Amino acid sequence: MDLSGIAVSDQSPIMAGQNYAYCTLITRSSYLAGVLILAHTLAKYKSAYPLIVLYTDTLPASSVRALELEAPHSNLILHRVDALLPRENVHVHLIAERFADTWTKLRVFELYKLDNYDKICYLDADMILRKNMDHIFDKQLPADDWIAANHACVCNLDKDPWAPEDWTKENCAYTA
């Protein structure tokens, strides 16, 4: 299994016989605009690969319908998944309630077995692209069971009270 990290580059050609996709998760309507903008930027920069939108039953029907209407215009594949949560007897400390659905992002790994994808690049629903990044699928990893990831942004420009003290602009890989 191979999940490449995030990078930026010019457009790359489609390689015959490869089954690649981008993927994101939406669990509430407050992220609908973000998913639509992400889909729009993938289309704007001429990505050769679809965006699989994982969604749960917590997403209102009106938001699912909006995604269905956008799907043919932005190369979206809608895929309903069950929420993935820790067992009831397991205490999980969430630093912010908005991270409650984060476990469900792990459903992306089911796509390898269910839909036979070779590589999937997971993008958060509130991301925007500034260039085509299809070349990320060309990334070679040491073995088929490896994944790739990128650094967390720890600049904490919003001054979130839950963030550790060392989450500063000076310590962030993207702003330092």
C-alpha positions as CSV (number, residue, x, y, z in Angstrom):
1,M,0.0,0.0,0.0
2,D,1.3,3.4,-1.0
3,L,0.0,6.8,0.1
4,S,2.1,9.7,-1.1
5,G,2.5,13.0,0.7
6,I,1.7,16.4,-0.7
7,A,3.8,18.3,-3.2
8,V,3.4,21.0,-5.9
9,S,4.5,20.7,-9.5
10,D,3.5,21.1,-13.1
11,Q,1.0,18.7,-14.7
12,S,2.2,15.1,-15.3
13,P,0.8,12.8,-18.0
14,I,-1.6,9.9,-17.3
15,M,0.3,6.6,-17.1
16,A,-1.5,3.6,-18.7
17,G,-2.6,0.9,-16.3
18,Q,-2.3,3.0,-13.1
19,N,-5.2,3.4,-10.8
20,Y,-4.6,6.6,-8.8
21,A,-7.0,9.0,-7.0
22,Y,-7.1,11.8,-4.6
23,C,-9.3,11.4,-1.5
24,T,-11.0,13.6,1.1
25,L,-13.5,13.2,3.9
26,I,-16.6,15.2,4.7
27,T,-18.8,14.6,7.7
28,R,-20.6,17.9,8.2
29,S,-22.0,20.6,5.9
30,S,-19.5,23.2,7.3
31,Y,-16.9,21.5,5.1
32,L,-18.9,21.5,1.9
33,A,-17.5,24.7,0.5
34,G,-14.0,23.4,1.2
35,V,-14.6,20.1,-0.6
36,L,-16.1,22.0,-3.6
37,I,-13.1,24.4,-3.7
38,L,-10.7,21.5,-3.5
39,A,-12.5,19.7,-6.3
40,H,-12.5,23.0,-8.3
41,T,-8.7,23.5,-7.9
42,L,-8.0,19.9,-8.9
43,A,-10.0,20.5,-12.1
44,K,-8.6,24.0,-12.6
45,Y,-5.1,22.6,-12.7
46,K,-6.1,19.7,-14.9
47,S,-5.5,16.8,-12.6
48,A,-5.8,13.5,-14.4
49,Y,-7.2,11.7,-11.4
50,P,-10.6,11.7,-9.6
51,L,-11.3,13.0,-6.2
52,I,-12.9,10.4,-4.0
53,V,-15.2,12.1,-1.5
54,L,-15.7,9.9,1.6
55,Y,-18.8,10.9,3.5
56,T,-20.7,9.6,6.5
57,D,-24.4,9.5,7.4
58,T,-23.8,12.7,9.5
59,L,-23.6,14.7,6.3
60,P,-27.0,16.2,5.5
61,A,-28.8,14.9,2.4
62,S,-28.7,18.5,0.9
63,S,-24.9,18.4,1.1
64,V,-24.8,14.9,-0.5
65,R,-27.1,16.2,-3.3
66,A,-24.8,19.2,-3.8
67,L,-21.8,16.8,-4.2
68,E,-23.8,14.6,-6.6
69,L,-24.6,17.6,-8.8
70,E,-21.0,18.7,-8.8
71,A,-19.6,15.2,-9.4
72,P,-19.7,15.2,-13.2
73,H,-18.2,18.6,-13.5
74,S,-15.3,18.0,-11.1
75,N,-14.4,14.3,-11.5
76,L,-15.8,13.4,-8.1
77,I,-16.5,9.9,-6.9
78,L,-18.8,9.8,-3.9
79,H,-18.2,6.9,-1.4
80,R,-20.3,6.6,1.7
81,V,-18.5,5.2,4.7
82,D,-19.3,4.4,8.3
83,A,-17.9,6.7,11.0
84,L,-14.8,5.2,12.6
85,L,-14.7,5.9,16.3
86,P,-12.8,4.5,19.3
87,R,-14.7,2.0,21.4
88,E,-17.0,3.5,24.0
89,N,-14.8,2.3,26.9
90,V,-11.6,3.9,25.4
91,H,-11.0,7.5,26.6
92,V,-9.7,9.7,23.8
93,H,-8.6,13.2,24.6
94,L,-9.6,15.5,21.8
95,I,-7.7,18.8,21.8
96,A,-10.6,20.3,19.9
97,E,-14.1,19.0,19.1
98,R,-13.6,19.6,15.4
99,F,-11.2,16.6,15.4
100,A,-13.9,14.2,16.6
101,D,-14.2,12.8,13.0
102,T,-10.5,12.4,12.4
103,W,-10.5,8.6,13.0
104,T,-12.8,8.2,10.0
105,K,-10.0,9.5,7.7
106,L,-8.4,6.0,8.2
107,R,-11.2,4.7,5.9
108,V,-9.0,5.8,3.0
109,F,-7.0,2.6,3.4
110,E,-10.1,0.5,2.7
111,L,-10.1,1.9,-0.9
112,Y,-7.0,-0.1,-1.7
113,K,-8.8,-3.4,-1.1
114,L,-12.4,-2.4,-2.1
115,D,-11.6,-0.4,-5.2
116,N,-8.2,-1.7,-6.2
117,Y,-6.4,1.6,-6.2
118,D,-2.6,1.6,-6.7
119,K,-2.0,4.9,-5.0
120,I,-4.2,7.4,-3.2
121,C,-3.3,10.9,-2.0
122,Y,-5.4,12.0,0.9
123,L,-6.1,15.8,1.1
124,D,-8.0,17.5,3.9
125,A,-11.3,19.0,2.9
126,D,-10.1,22.5,3.7
127,M,-7.1,22.5,1.4
128,I,-6.6,24.4,-1.8
129,L,-4.2,23.7,-4.6
130,R,-2.1,26.3,-6.3
131,K,-0.6,24.0,-9.0
132,N,-1.1,20.6,-10.5
133,M,0.4,18.0,-8.2
134,D,-0.2,14.8,-10.1
135,H,3.5,14.0,-10.0
136,I,3.0,13.0,-6.4
137,F,1.9,9.6,-7.7
138,D,5.3,9.2,-9.3
139,K,6.9,9.1,-5.8
140,Q,8.7,5.8,-5.3
141,L,8.8,4.3,-1.8
142,P,11.0,1.5,-0.5
143,A,8.2,-1.1,-0.4
144,D,4.6,-1.6,-1.2
145,D,3.5,-1.4,2.4
146,W,5.0,2.1,3.0
147,I,3.2,5.4,3.2
148,A,4.4,8.9,2.8
149,A,3.3,12.0,4.7
150,N,4.1,15.7,5.1
151,H,5.0,17.7,8.2
152,A,2.2,19.1,10.3
153,C,1.8,22.9,10.1
154,V,2.6,24.0,13.7
155,C,2.7,27.8,13.2
156,N,-0.7,28.2,15.0
157,L,-1.4,31.6,13.4
158,D,-4.9,31.4,14.8
159,K,-3.6,31.3,18.3
160,D,-5.7,28.2,19.2
161,P,-5.6,27.8,23.0
162,W,-5.3,24.0,22.7
163,A,-2.0,24.1,20.7
164,P,1.3,23.4,22.5
165,E,3.4,26.3,23.4
166,D,6.1,25.3,20.9
167,W,3.6,25.6,18.0
168,T,5.0,28.9,16.7
169,K,5.8,30.4,13.3
170,E,9.5,30.0,14.1
171,N,9.1,26.2,14.7
172,C,6.9,25.5,11.6
173,A,8.5,23.7,8.6
174,Y,6.4,25.9,6.3
175,T,6.9,29.3,7.7
176,A,10.3,29.3,9.5
